[in-house]
Amino acid sequence: MDKNSVSRTNVIGGSEVVAISVELDKGVIHETNSLFWDTKGNEVLGATSLPHYGAFVSEENCKLFGDVSGKKLLEIGCGSGHSLQYLGERRASELWGMDISENQIEKTKQHLTECGLSAKLICSPMEEECGIPENYFDFVYSVYAIGWTTDLEGTFRRIAAYLKKDGAFIFSWSHPIHKCVVEEKDTFVFKKCYFDESWYSTSLGGSTLTLSDRTLSTYVNALAKAGFLIEHMIEQSDEEIIQSWGNSSKFAKKAKMLPVTFVIKARKL
Ligand SMILES: C[S@@+](CC[C@H](N)C(=O)[O-])C[C@H]1O[C@@H](n2cnc3c(N)ncnc32)[C@H](O)[C@@H]1O
């Protein structure tokens, strides 16, 4: 750590981490995060692929997609390819995926091939023009990837452009309240200011990642600015999934008390 850097507390995956504040420098952040995902992608995936929108929310219960047969779908931050597989098996007519990490794209390709499926795959940051067609998709979706963007409004504008009119954008991310609170001796304690959206770097398993925790209103207002109408929002964890984690799970205990994931379904006007 640079001796001039300011140390701070953030919450990643339910644990408190020591982080340092960093400037929003898109190039540096992309380099850091693509390296993180190139090397750590396999280890940190958890419940971030459909049918899971996160540890305690499932498409099986929410049914946000409905019938996808014959529909054209694009995943932003396709990661391991498991979400594309889930929707491909439900007879989507076209699968597209994009991701900043070459290794993740390779993983998606291999996984889909093993499942007898195929997708058009593009390696690019979601913030940038990368040859994805406009006014083309019935659904654009993203499971735990949108929050990595360095330009939320620009990314939502791009996603709106990819969708046909009345197309749906569905995404999930860590709930910003979850990113502020940790459990300490049976008490939930605020460790970070909810309103602090500044960028930070931290080390996870020996690799560095850079993120910012945006408030819920930042997401909602960016969607409105990009021309979306919010149709549905989920904050609640699924009681059955919580039960399945057992009584000793601290994470499940937290999910009972406050939202750990949020999911939004928005319609392009
Ligand atoms: C939690 S994973 C998504 C997992 C995916 N939903 C699945 O089904 O496997 C987040 C993904 O976002 C990608 N990512 C991070 N920053 C990105 C950016 N700026 N543009 C595009 N993809 C990015 C990472 O490489 C990673 O694969």
The ligand as an ORCA input file, in Angstrom:
! r2SCAN-3c Opt
* xyz 0 1
  C     -19.954    -11.867    -10.937
  S     -19.346    -11.977    -12.567
  C     -20.824    -12.314    -13.515
  C     -21.192    -13.761    -13.548
  C     -22.223    -14.106    -14.598
  N     -23.483    -13.499    -14.288
  C     -22.386    -15.609    -14.761
  O     -23.512    -16.052    -15.078
  O     -21.412    -16.337    -14.624
  C     -19.001    -10.279    -13.031
  C     -18.413    -10.179    -14.420
  O     -18.333     -8.798    -14.778
  C     -17.184     -8.651    -15.593
  N     -16.795     -7.211    -15.625
  C     -16.176     -6.473    -14.663
  N     -16.017     -5.200    -15.079
  C     -16.552     -5.121    -16.317
  C     -16.698     -4.073    -17.271
  N     -16.293     -2.826    -17.014
  N     -17.266     -4.363    -18.469
  C     -17.688     -5.627    -18.759
  N     -17.581     -6.662    -17.891
  C     -17.026     -6.412    -16.683
  C     -16.138     -9.556    -14.952
  O     -15.098     -9.896    -15.836
  C     -16.997    -10.747    -14.522
  O     -16.961    -11.780    -15.461
*
